Every structure is written in C-alpha cells, then in structure tokens.
Amino acid sequence: MAAASLAVADYSRFTRWHVMPDMESLVNAVSIFIYRAARQAIAARRSFRMVLAGGATPRAVYRELADTDADWARWQVYFGDECCLPVQHPARNSVMAAANWLDYVSIPPDNIHVIPAERGAVAAARMYATLIDAARPFDLVLPGMGEDGQTAGLFPGQRHGTVKSVQAVAGTPGRPADRVSLSSAALNDTAMVLALVTGMAKHHAVQRWQRGEDLPIAHIHGRCGIDVYLDPAAAYGPPHLAQEGVGRAAKLEGSVVTGPYCQ
C-alpha cells in the first residue's frame, strides 16, 4: 500500500518514542541529534536544510545549539510557520529563534529564510512557497505540538492542504488569528522528523496521538518516520505517574537515537 493512502493509525509504526528522564537530558539528546543530522547531510550533499519549530518548547534546544561548533556556513534554515505580525514582534517564531540561537552563530544571513508574514497570510504564503518549492526536500523538520495536537500552523478541524508547499491559515486560536504555515506535504518532504513534546499540558494530546486519533501532528512522519522526544510529564501525565515513568525511561538517559537517514 502506498504511504499516501495509509490511515492515520497506520503511521504509528513509523513513530519512535524517546522518553528522557528530565529536561536537561532531552535538550542534550535533541541537540546531538540535530548536530549529527547536519554532519550527515553536509557530508552527503554539502548542505543542511532544516525547518524550525516555534513556541516555547524548542528554546532550550536553540540555546544549546548556540554553543555548538558547527559548519554553520552550510546550514539553510526555514520556518514551519509564522504569525502575521510585524517583523520584530516578540511573538514571532523568527524573533524567538534569533534571540536564542541564530543571532549567536555564523549562519550567513542569506541562509536564514524568514516567512514574510508581515505582508499578510495570502501574500506571504505565495512568496514563501516559491522559496520552499526550490528548497525541498529537507534534511530535518523540527515540529512542535500544541495541547490540541496542532503542529506548525495546522490545527484540528481545519482543512490542511496536501499539494501546495505553503498555505495561508485563517481563524486559528489566539491572536493573531492569521498565520502562514508549511503544508503537511512540505513538512513530510524530509529525510528526518524530530518532534519535541514537553509538559503535563501535552500529555492528553500524546495519549490521543498514541491511540491513532486524527491529529495534525499524526500526519507528520517524513520519509523515514518521526522521532518524538518527550519529558516524563508529557509522556506520563500527573507528577506521581511521571515519577513512576522515570524509572522506565531512565535507561534512555545519555543515549541518542539518531533515527534512519534517507538519501
């Protein structure tokens, strides 16, 4: 059966769950994963193309990457989604990534591809699609997950385009309601996917994902599946259950599963 025709539940076999004992271990493991993915891609093609997540969860990872000695000149950085806000608005994903990482490393400015969401969702989606179409396929996509299973600018109950690379999204929860997002087709056009999920507020969505419910994040799997890194709170829920779960996760501490690398 072709991958495109698989039901959401069928993708569960492509999902690799990694529960880390604490946030420090998670940040360390994810940072090493990204560093190794970059080295593999640069060795194979002299370039590393990565799509960034926004939100609060990846900030610590970005700060860790800022202290890494990498071949930054060969990194190409893209964004999974952006709110339609002024260029320097603190709620923009590009501003968060710059403040925690990109402003502190020597990635050439021309290699950091910010979504021009300040121009409005429709215009920005059209402009960014030209760039993304030329960049695909990616080497690594780094999606986050919201409390409702949302990822990038793709929310439950909305129609998610599977043909265009970038789409304008209207009426999303919170403000501003308009966003620009890579489509599931673009997010899946990658060798590797690495999702970060932390905090007890995400536990219910994790359970729904594991049951095979039709959540936006469940549609993101890349060509080689998705590696999901969780802290105990996201994996196991309330503190007493999370503490019990740490024992089961402790054997993962210090280990890094880099996932398959697809040429």
Secondary structure, 3 states (H helix, E strand, C coil): CCHHHCCHHHHHHHEEEEECCCHHHHHHHHHHHHHHHHHHHHHHHCCEEEEECCCCCCHHHHHHHHCCCCCHHHEEEEECEEECCCCCCCCCHHHHHHHHCHHHCCCCHHHECCCCHHHCHHHHHHHHHHHHHHHCCEEEECCCCCCCCCECCECCCCCCCCCCCEEEECCCCCCCCCEEEECHHHHHCEEEEEEEECCHHHHHHHHHHHCCCCCHHHHCCCCCCEEEEECHHHHHCCHHHHHHHHHHHHHHCCCCCCCCCCC
